[in-house]
Amino acid sequence: MTEPVDRAKLVYFLTDYFSDEEIIMLCLVEFPTVHNDFGSGQRKSHRIADLVAYCYRQGEEERLLTVLQRERPLPFPTHFGPAAPRPATRPPVPKVRNPRQVFISHAHQDADLAQRRETNVAIELEQAGKIQFYPLEVQPCDLPPLWRGYQRTPFGGQYEAAW
């Protein structure tokens, strides 16, 4: 059962074949975290929704199916058997990536900061004569204030040359 199961099927199966007390006991024994979240006076439909949502959030839908198959072996194959149609999953859409971007970050919030740092490093390397820029597109722009505030001081024995 590696294919994802439709949540609606799980909800209908639990609603049709389990009583309210059986849902409570099932969660108490198999999914105690869900049972701890149950409130007094909560309806059966809310308990089932909590159970199914928890299993999908935690990636335990296979475990839920195994428990349901063990508890209700006769009606289970008609609802979740190999003959039952499964919803098709979409393949993941590949992200378009800039192959020239060197900065590696686990957070997309750092992208602007990384772009500024890479630009500053590239300017320093060009001033040191280690790389050469070939402008592809020239546009008028204002320099960031910090670019005017940095003093580039070489320390390789040429301290006086910077003054």
N, C-alpha and C positions, 0 to 999 in steps of 0.2 A: 504494500500500500504506500508506494512512494509518491503517488500523485496527490495533490491537495484535494481535500474533501470540502464540498460546499457547506458553508455554515448553516444554511437553511435546512439542509438534510439532517444535520446533527440536532438542530433545535426541534424539528418535527419528530425525529426518532425519540429523543428524550421526552418530549411532551406526550407522545402517544403510548410509550411502553414503560414509563417510570412514573410512580406516584410522587407526591411532594415529599413524603417521608423517605422514600427510596433515594431521591435526589440528595436529601440531607445526609443520609447514611453513606451514599457513594462518595460525596465530597469529604465527609468526615474521615473515611478510611483511605481514599485514594488521593484526594486533593485537599489536604487540611488548610492550606493557605486560602483557598476559596471559601471553605467552611467558616474560617475565622472572620471573613468579610460579610457573612450573611447577617442580616438584621432580623430582629424579632418582628413577626408580622409581614415579612417579605413574601411576595407572591411566588408561586412556582415558576412562572414565566421569567421573573427577574432572576431567580436563582439559576435557571438554565442559561439565561443570557450571560450571567456572570461567569459560569463554568466554561462555556464555549469561548468567550472573550479571553479568559485567562489562558486557556489551552493554546489559543492562537498567538497570544502575546509571548508566551513562554516557549513556543515551538513544541508543545506536547500534544498536538492533535493525534499523532500516531498512538501515543499512550492512551488517550481517551478512547480511540477506536478499539484498542486491545481490551480495555476494561468493558466497553459496551458489548463487544463480541463475547467476552466471558460471561457477562451478566445475562444477556439475552441472545443465546446462540441460535435460536430458531428464526426470529424475524430479522436478524442482522444481515444475512446474505442477500435477502431481497432488497434491502436498502443500500448496502455498501459493498455488495459482492462484485465480482469481476464483470458481470453482465450489466451492471448499472453504469450509465454514462457518466463520465467525469468531466468537469469543466476544463477547457483547454487553458493552459498557462501561456502567457506571452513571454517571449524571450526578452531578456534585459536589453535595454537600448544602450549601446556603447556611447560613452561620453567623448565629445570632441576635445582633443588635447592639443595644446601648443607644444610641438616637439622641441622648440628652442628655449622653453622655459626651464630653468635649472633648479629653481627653488622647490624644495619638497616640504609640504606642510600637510598636517592632518586636519587643519581647520581652514575653511575657505575664507575666514575673516582675515587671515594673514596675507592674502594675495596682494593687496595694495601696498602694504608695508614691504613685502618682498620685492615688488616691482621697483619701489623707490630705492631700496638697498642695492639691488642689482644695477640700477642706473648709476648710482653713486660710485660703485666699484668700477663699472665700465668707464666712467669719466676719469677716475684716478688712473686706471690702466692706460688709457689713451694719453693722459698727460705724462705718464712715465715712459711712453714710447713703446709699450709692450703690445698694444693692439692699435688698429686704425679703423676709424668709423668712415663708412661711405653712406652719406645721407640718401635715403630713398625718397623721402618726402620732407620738404622744408616748410614749416609753418611758423608764423609769428606766435610767440608765447611769452608768458611771464615766468621768470625763474622762481622756484620755491624759495622762501626766505632763508631756509637753512643752507642753501647752496652758497649764498652770499656770506653767510656767517662762519663757515668753516675756514680754518687756516691750514693749508697743507704744508706741513713742515717735514722735510726729509731728515732722518736721523742717522743715515749711513755715513757719518763723518762729514756731512755737509750742513751742519746746523747753521753756520754763518751765512750760507748761500740763501737761506730762506728769509733773511732779514734784509 
